[in-house]
Amino acid sequence: MDTFGRKFRVSIFGESHGDGIGVVLDGVQPGISLQKEDFTEDILRRKSGPKGTTPRIEADEPEILSGVFNGYTTGAPLAIIFRNQNTKSGDYKLFNDMPRPGHADYTASVKWLDFNDPRGGGHFSGRLTLPIVAAGVIAKKMCVCSIKARILEVGGVSREDALKTLTQEEIGGVDTELLSPSLIWKEVLNKVILEKDSVGGVVECRVDGVPAGVGEPFFDSVESLVSHAIFAIPGVRGIEFGDGFQAARMKGSEHNDPFDCVGGDDVCACWSKDPEVCHPSKNGAGGVNGGITNGNPIVFRVAFKPTSSIGKAQETFNFTTGKMETLEIPGRHDACFALRTPPVVEAMTAIVLADLMAL
C-alpha cells in the first residue's frame, strides 16, 4: 500500500519519469497557515546538485491542488503535485531484460506482471521522497515539536574524522553544522566517483518537545511506527534507538536511565510525575520506554545502503538471452543518496508523530 497513518493519512502517487509525482493528505487540521514558501527550505535540503548527488535537476515546485483556501488549510483532503520535466527515459530500456543488482526492477516486474513503469525506477524511485518531504512540512506544523536530522557518517567515515580533512579556508570560519555534507566528505566522494562506485551513510534524528505519554505498547509503539515509516524510505537498511545495538554489549546498570528530580531534594515534587520535574537523567532508551515517550528527546539513527545504480561493471542475468552478462549502468545517479535524506527522515518522523498525537 502507498498510504500510511490512521487519523493523519498520507498517500503518495506517481513515477519518476511520469507526468508528475504527488501526495494526498487526509486528516489535516483546519486553520494551519500554509504558503508555497513553507516548502522551500526542506525541498532545497533534499535537492540534487552538490558533489555526490545526481546531476538530474528538477524544478521541484509544489502545486497545491486542494485543501488550502486563502492561505490556510481547510480540513479537506490536501493534494500536492510536482511535475517531472528533466527525464531521460532512454537510459532505462536495458533494464527490462537485465535487472539492476540491488534494485526493484525484478521484484516490481514479478509483482505487477511486467506492467510496471521501469523508467527511472518508476514508483520505486527515490524521487518519490519529494512528496514525502512536502507531507512532512505540514506534519511538522501539526505535531509542534523540533525535529532535526543530520548525517553522522558517509562511506564508513565519521563526521569528526571527515572534518579533520578540511582546511580552515574550506571551513571559512562558520559553524561546522552549517557546512554542506558534500564538502565535509569530499575526499570520500571524490574517491568513489572516480571508481564509478557508491557509498552509504548514517543519519541521526533528534526530536525535542514531545510530551511524555505519546504512543502505545506493543504493535503501535513509537519505535514500531517510526521504524515502519522510516523503512518506507528507499534504501534504508537499519534503524536503532538510543544506545541501539550497543545496548546488547552493555550491562543493565550501564544501559538503564535513572530518573532524576529537577527539584533536587524536594521529593514531593516528583509525585506529580510531571516530566518537567522528573525524567530520566540520561537517554539510553532514546526517549521511549514500553513504546511510550518518556519526556526525553526521541533519538534514533538510520543506516542507508550505497546507491545501487553504479557505473562499475556488475554481473546480472539477461532474461532475453538466458545468460549472465556484464552490466554497466548508464544514466544520472547519486554516488551517495544518503546525503539528501535528512529532510526525508524528518518528514517521516513528523508524519508518525502528527498521526499519534491526533489519535
Summary of the structure (lengths in Angstrom):
residues: 359
radius of gyration: 22.1
end to end distance: 21.1
largest distance: 78.3
contacts: 1146
relative contact order: 0.19
helix: 35%
strand: 23%
